[in-house]
Amino acid sequence: MIVKFHYFLVLFKNIFVVLVFKTYRGFQKVLSTVAFLYFACLLPSIAFGVLNSQLTNDQISVPKTVAAQCLGGLFFSIFAGQPLIVVMTTAPLTLYVRGKFCILVFFQS
């Protein structure tokens, strides 16, 4: 299994190098896509992070939301086998956090 993993790792590395650096404007396309997705994912994360911060009395702040989204996206792309999916914070997730926080505060007191 380790030999197979090493084989696929080398194969994926070779495919990545060919697609990014040896195609016509490949690096430019990758760089523009990364910049677009960075800002497209960062702005909702900041907005919902502010909302989470207000709803949880600053226990879940904007830096925590951004860090959690970053780590969650990395783990999801590595272990789920779907690296091209966009993982973002959404309004239902913010409502879930608020509901969970209200329940925890109720049972804490």
C-alpha positions in Angstrom: 0.0 0.0 0.0 2.9 2.4 0.8 4.5 1.6 -2.6 1.2 2.3 -4.3 0.8 5.6 -2.4 4.3 6.6 -3.3 3.6 5.8 -7.0 0.5 7.9 -7.1 2.2 10.7 -5.2 5.0 10.8 -7.9 2.4 10.5 -10.6 0.3 13.4 -9.3 3.4 15.6 -8.8 4.4 15.0 -12.4 0.9 15.8 -13.7 0.7 18.9 -11.6 4.1 20.1 -12.9 3.1 19.5 -16.5 -0.3 21.2 -16.2 1.0 24.2 -14.3 4.4 25.0 -15.7 4.4 23.4 -19.2 1.1 24.5 -20.6 0.3 27.8 -22.3 -0.2 30.3 -19.5 -0.7 27.5 -17.0 0.9 29.3 -14.0 -1.0 32.5 -14.8 -4.3 30.5 -14.8 -3.5 28.8 -11.5 -2.4 32.1 -9.8 -5.6 33.9 -10.9 -7.8 31.1 -9.8 -6.1 30.9 -6.4 -6.4 34.7 -5.9 -10.1 34.6 -6.9 -11.0 31.7 -4.6 -9.0 33.2 -1.8 -11.0 36.4 -1.8 -14.3 34.7 -2.6 -13.9 32.4 0.4 -12.3 35.0 2.8 -15.0 37.7 2.6 -18.0 35.5 3.6 -15.8 34.0 6.3 -15.1 37.4 7.8 -18.8 38.4 7.5 -20.1 35.3 9.2 -17.2 35.4 11.7 -18.4 38.8 12.8 -21.9 37.5 13.1 -20.6 34.4 15.1 -18.6 36.8 17.3 -21.7 38.8 18.1 -23.9 35.8 18.7 -21.4 34.0 21.0 -20.1 36.9 23.0 -16.7 36.9 21.3 -16.0 33.2 22.0 -15.9 32.4 18.3 -14.2 35.4 16.7 -13.2 36.2 13.1 -9.6 34.8 13.4 -11.0 31.6 14.8 -13.6 31.4 12.0 -11.0 32.0 9.3 -8.5 29.5 10.8 -11.3 26.9 11.2 -12.4 27.3 7.6 -8.8 27.0 6.4 -8.0 23.9 8.4 -11.4 22.4 7.6 -10.9 23.0 3.9 -7.4 21.5 4.0 -8.5 18.4 5.8 -11.5 18.0 3.6 -9.5 18.3 0.4 -6.8 15.9 1.6 -9.0 13.1 3.2 -12.2 13.4 1.2 -10.6 12.9 -2.2 -12.3 16.0 -3.6 -9.7 18.8 -3.7 -11.7 21.0 -6.1 -14.6 21.6 -3.9 -15.0 25.1 -2.3 -15.6 24.9 1.5 -17.2 28.1 2.8 -18.9 29.3 6.0 -22.7 29.8 5.3 -25.7 31.2 7.0 -27.1 27.8 8.1 -23.8 27.0 9.8 -24.0 30.4 11.7 -27.6 29.6 12.8 -26.4 26.2 14.0 -23.6 27.8 16.0 -26.1 30.2 17.6 -28.5 27.4 18.5 -25.8 25.3 19.9 -24.4 28.2 21.9 -27.9 29.0 23.3 -28.4 25.4 24.4 -25.0 25.3 26.0 -25.6 28.6 27.9 -29.0 27.3 29.0 -27.6 24.0 30.4 -24.5 25.8 31.9 -26.6 28.0 34.2 
